[in-house]
Amino acid sequence: MAKILVIEDDAEVRELLNALLSRAGHTVREARDGREGIHSFRTSPSDLIITDLIMPHKEGLETIIDLRQEFPDLKIIAISGGSLGNRDNYLKTAKLCGASRIFHKPFDNNELLAAVHDLLNGS
């Protein structure tokens, strides 16, 4: 299947995504923040990235912008569980910055897997 990079500072969410995507047949790598994620992607590119938005060191919006500038065709899913008032703004901004799809945390596993499938298959 595909190589997917998960960029997420919350270890439990990283583990959940890793298990979900691995069960679906994908190879998953993990990074704890945007800085680590960009380095990991440059070292070994993935077919798709799932990134949190609110993280230490390098947050998700910066990560999306940097990756989009360097790799314009990269497929990116942004997820955020930020405070209720700001969560929608962060996700809308992520879409404007180049995220292919956006999801609120907690997300529906089946909807996320469907988005992964659609993006990997050109939909």
PyMOL commands that set and color helices and strands:
alter all, ss='L'
color gray80, all
select helices_A, chain A and resi 11-23+34-43+60-70+84-97+109-120
alter helices_A, ss='H'
color red, helices_A
select strands_A, chain A and resi 3-7+27-31+48-52+75-80+101-104
alter strands_A, ss='S'
color yellow, strands_A
deselect
rebuild
show_as cartoon
